[in-house]
Amino acid sequence: MDAQHVILVEDDAIIAELLMFNLKGEGYLPQAFRDGASLFQVIDQLSDPALFILDLMLPGLDGYEICRRLRANARFELTPILMLTARGTESDKIKGLDIGADDYLTKPFSMRELLARVNAQTRRYRKIRQSGVLPSELTVNGPVASAINTGGKTAGIVHPGQINSENILLDDVRHRVFRDGREIEMTNREYELLKHLMTHPGVAFSRDELLDRVWGYEYGGETRTVDVHIRQLRRKLEKNDADPILIETVRGRGYRWTDLTHSQTE
């Protein structure tokens, strides 16, 4: 398999050198930039990356703004973004996830954990690209249009590769989510978490199980990232996120997707 390109934006030369060394050891082709300005000067000439690793605190453009600009570029709409920061408050994480980051690692971190996250992100992205569905092809037409233009609940309208539950349609062929016929913007991690819950309606998962099955690695004990993502999904999907009915909290266990009016086609 061809080596995958990883783009690193980190202004600390020692950290950048260490990351570059370990990424090369994992078989990646990393390229480092000291700031966002130097990245965007050559962004059009870059080989398609499998991952962006962004430091949050940077001179000039910070990691948030770089992430926002990358997500506004159709070419990098689905490319995973991992943020590195010394700021580990929940509000910082929510902000990063809200603008499109897929994962968030607080300094200091172990290199083993970072590489595990890098591998998990690039594996998921490789599967998306192998599916042949690229961002430029994410258009609403054909069977999808007939499913999402109903103006109401989508339950009972099922097409291959789609999951319908209540008023939510997840189209896994085109990697899109709709609520009441309107598309909902999702980060890649939010999408994968939602997909896992919707494909197992009524099944209660612990936070550790969700981290293992969705994130694809042992998270090192910090399970609150699941709560942050669940909160974001509820905000986007529930009619009243203070009283959720789609993503239920199971006391003493974790979370489950409601099993009401669920239908699925393989």
C-alpha positions as CSV (number, residue, x, y, z in Angstrom):
1,M,0.0,0.0,0.0
2,D,1.3,3.5,-0.9
3,A,2.5,5.6,2.0
4,Q,0.0,8.2,3.2
5,H,0.8,11.9,3.5
6,V,0.4,13.6,6.8
7,I,0.5,17.4,7.2
8,L,1.7,18.8,10.5
9,V,1.4,22.4,11.6
10,E,3.5,22.9,14.7
11,D,5.7,25.9,15.7
12,D,7.7,24.1,18.3
13,A,10.7,22.8,16.4
14,I,11.5,20.1,18.9
15,I,8.0,18.7,19.0
16,A,7.7,18.9,15.2
17,E,11.0,17.0,14.8
18,L,9.9,14.3,17.2
19,L,6.5,13.9,15.5
20,M,8.1,13.8,12.0
21,F,10.5,11.1,13.2
22,N,7.8,8.9,14.6
23,L,5.4,9.4,11.7
24,K,8.1,8.3,9.3
25,G,8.7,5.3,11.5
26,E,5.0,4.4,11.1
27,G,5.4,4.5,7.3
28,Y,3.8,7.9,6.7
29,L,5.1,10.7,4.6
30,P,4.9,13.7,6.9
31,Q,5.4,17.4,5.9
32,A,5.8,20.1,8.5
33,F,4.9,23.8,8.6
34,R,5.6,26.3,11.3
35,D,2.4,28.3,10.8
36,G,-0.8,28.5,8.9
37,A,0.4,31.1,6.4
38,S,3.2,28.9,5.1
39,L,0.7,26.0,4.8
40,F,-1.8,27.9,2.8
41,Q,0.9,29.3,0.5
42,V,1.4,25.8,-0.9
43,I,-2.0,24.2,-0.1
44,D,-2.9,23.7,-3.8
45,Q,0.4,21.9,-4.5
46,L,0.2,19.4,-1.7
47,S,-0.4,15.7,-2.3
48,D,-3.8,14.6,-1.0
49,P,-3.1,14.2,2.8
50,A,-4.6,11.4,4.9
51,L,-4.5,13.6,8.0
52,F,-3.9,17.1,9.2
53,I,-2.3,17.5,12.7
54,L,-2.7,21.1,13.9
55,D,-1.3,22.7,17.0
56,L,-3.8,25.0,18.5
57,M,-1.6,27.9,19.6
58,L,0.3,29.1,16.6
59,P,1.7,32.5,15.4
60,G,-0.7,34.2,13.1
61,L,-3.6,31.9,12.3
62,D,-4.4,29.6,15.2
63,G,-5.4,26.0,14.9
64,Y,-9.1,26.9,15.0
65,E,-8.9,29.2,12.0
66,I,-6.7,26.7,10.0
67,C,-9.3,24.0,10.7
68,R,-12.1,26.3,9.6
69,R,-10.4,27.2,6.4
70,L,-9.6,23.6,5.6
71,R,-13.2,22.5,6.1
72,A,-14.3,25.4,3.8
73,N,-12.2,23.8,1.0
74,A,-14.1,21.0,-0.7
75,R,-10.9,19.1,-1.3
76,F,-10.3,18.7,2.4
77,E,-14.0,18.4,3.5
78,L,-13.6,14.8,4.7
79,T,-9.8,14.8,5.5
80,P,-9.4,14.0,9.2
81,I,-8.0,16.7,11.5
82,L,-6.3,16.1,14.8
83,M,-5.7,19.0,17.1
84,L,-2.8,19.3,19.6
85,T,-3.0,21.7,22.4
86,A,-2.0,22.5,26.0
87,R,-5.5,23.7,26.6
88,G,-7.7,20.8,27.7
89,T,-10.9,22.5,28.9
90,E,-14.2,21.1,27.7
91,S,-15.1,24.4,26.0
92,D,-11.9,24.3,24.0
93,K,-12.7,20.8,22.9
94,I,-16.2,21.6,21.9
95,K,-15.1,24.6,19.9
96,G,-12.6,22.5,18.0
97,L,-15.1,19.7,17.3
98,D,-17.7,22.3,16.3
99,I,-15.6,23.7,13.5
100,G,-14.7,20.3,12.1
101,A,-11.9,18.7,14.1
102,D,-12.1,14.9,14.4
103,D,-10.0,14.4,17.5
104,Y,-8.3,16.4,20.2
105,L,-5.1,15.5,22.1
106,T,-3.9,17.5,25.1
107,K,-0.2,18.1,25.7
108,P,1.8,16.5,27.1
109,F,0.8,13.3,25.4
110,S,2.5,9.9,24.8
111,M,3.8,9.2,21.3
112,R,2.2,5.8,21.4
113,E,-1.3,7.3,22.0
114,L,-0.8,9.9,19.3
115,L,0.3,7.3,16.7
116,A,-2.7,5.1,17.7
117,R,-5.0,8.0,17.0
118,V,-3.2,8.8,13.7
119,N,-3.6,5.2,12.6
120,A,-7.3,5.1,13.5
121,Q,-8.0,8.3,11.6
122,T,-6.1,7.3,8.5
123,R,-7.7,3.9,8.4
124,R,-11.2,5.4,8.5
125,Y,-10.3,7.9,5.8
126,R,-8.8,5.2,3.6
127,K,-12.2,3.4,3.8
128,I,-14.0,6.5,2.8
129,R,-11.8,7.0,-0.2
130,Q,-11.9,3.4,-1.2
131,S,-15.7,3.7,-1.3
132,G,-15.3,6.0,-4.3
133,V,-17.5,8.7,-2.9
134,L,-15.5,12.0,-3.0
135,P,-16.6,15.4,-1.6
136,S,-17.2,16.7,-5.1
137,E,-19.7,13.9,-5.7
138,L,-21.8,14.6,-2.6
139,T,-24.9,15.8,-4.5
140,V,-28.5,15.2,-3.8
141,N,-30.2,13.4,-6.6
142,G,-31.7,10.1,-7.6
143,P,-33.0,7.8,-4.8
144,V,-31.5,10.0,-2.1
145,A,-33.6,13.0,-3.2
146,S,-36.8,10.9,-3.1
147,A,-36.0,9.9,0.4
148,I,-35.1,13.3,1.9
149,N,-37.6,15.5,0.1
150,T,-40.6,14.1,2.0
151,G,-40.9,16.9,4.5
152,G,-41.5,14.5,7.4
153,K,-40.2,11.3,9.0
154,T,-38.2,9.1,6.7
155,A,-39.0,5.9,8.5
156,G,-40.3,3.4,5.9
157,I,-38.4,4.9,3.0
158,V,-35.4,2.7,2.7
159,H,-32.7,2.5,0.0
160,P,-29.5,0.5,-0.1
161,G,-26.8,2.0,2.2
162,Q,-29.3,4.2,4.1
163,I,-30.5,4.0,7.7
164,N,-33.8,5.6,8.6
165,S,-34.9,6.2,12.2
166,E,-37.6,8.6,13.3
167,N,-36.9,11.9,11.3
168,I,-33.2,11.1,10.8
169,L,-31.8,9.7,7.5
170,L,-28.1,8.5,7.5
171,D,-26.9,8.0,3.9
172,D,-23.7,5.9,4.3
173,V,-23.1,5.8,0.5
174,R,-22.7,9.6,0.3
175,H,-21.6,10.0,3.9
176,R,-24.4,12.5,4.7
177,V,-27.0,13.0,7.4
178,F,-30.5,14.6,7.1
179,R,-33.0,15.7,9.7
180,D,-36.6,16.3,8.4
181,G,-35.2,16.4,4.8
182,R,-32.5,19.0,5.6
183,E,-28.8,18.1,5.6
184,I,-27.0,18.4,9.0
185,E,-23.3,19.2,8.9
186,M,-21.3,16.6,10.8
187,T,-17.6,16.1,11.6
188,N,-16.3,12.7,10.6
189,R,-16.2,11.6,14.2
190,E,-19.7,12.7,14.9
191,Y,-20.8,10.8,11.8
192,E,-19.1,7.6,12.8
193,L,-20.5,7.7,16.3
194,L,-24.0,8.3,15.0
195,K,-23.7,5.5,12.5
196,H,-22.6,3.1,15.1
197,L,-25.5,4.0,17.4
198,M,-28.1,3.9,14.6
199,T,-26.9,0.5,13.3
200,H,-27.4,-0.9,16.8
201,P,-30.8,0.5,17.8
202,G,-31.8,-0.3,21.4
203,V,-28.3,-1.5,22.3
204,A,-26.7,0.3,25.3
205,F,-23.0,1.0,24.9
206,S,-20.6,2.1,27.6
207,R,-18.3,5.0,26.9
208,D,-15.3,2.6,26.8
209,E,-17.1,0.5,24.2
210,L,-17.8,3.5,22.0
211,L,-14.3,4.7,22.2
212,D,-13.0,1.3,21.2
213,R,-15.5,0.7,18.4
214,V,-15.7,4.2,17.0
215,W,-12.3,5.8,17.8
216,G,-10.6,2.5,17.2
217,Y,-8.0,2.6,20.0
218,E,-7.7,2.5,23.8
219,Y,-8.3,6.1,24.8
220,G,-6.2,6.1,27.9
221,G,-9.0,6.5,30.4
222,E,-10.5,9.9,29.4
223,T,-14.0,9.0,28.3
224,R,-15.5,12.5,28.5
225,T,-14.8,12.9,24.8
226,V,-17.7,10.6,24.2
227,D,-20.0,12.8,26.3
228,V,-18.8,15.9,24.3
229,H,-19.6,14.2,21.0
230,I,-23.0,12.9,22.3
231,R,-23.8,16.4,23.4
232,Q,-23.0,17.8,20.0
233,L,-25.1,15.1,18.2
234,R,-28.0,15.9,20.4
235,R,-27.7,19.6,19.7
236,K,-27.8,18.9,16.0
237,L,-30.4,16.1,15.9
238,E,-32.8,16.4,18.8
239,K,-35.8,18.7,18.8
240,N,-35.0,19.4,22.4
241,D,-31.5,18.5,23.3
242,A,-32.3,19.0,27.0
243,D,-34.9,16.2,26.8
244,P,-33.4,13.8,24.2
245,I,-35.5,11.0,22.7
246,L,-33.1,9.8,19.9
247,I,-29.9,9.3,21.8
248,E,-30.8,8.0,25.2
249,T,-28.7,8.0,28.4
250,V,-28.6,4.6,30.1
251,R,-27.8,5.2,33.8
252,G,-24.9,3.2,34.9
253,R,-24.1,2.1,31.4
254,G,-23.7,4.8,28.7
255,Y,-25.8,5.6,25.6
256,R,-28.1,4.0,23.1
257,W,-30.1,4.9,20.0
258,T,-33.8,4.6,20.3
259,D,-35.3,1.5,18.7
260,L,-38.5,3.2,17.6
261,T,-39.5,2.9,14.0
262,H,-36.0,1.7,13.0
263,S,-35.4,0.2,9.5
264,Q,-32.2,-0.5,7.7
265,T,-31.0,-1.9,4.3
266,E,-27.6,-3.5,3.9
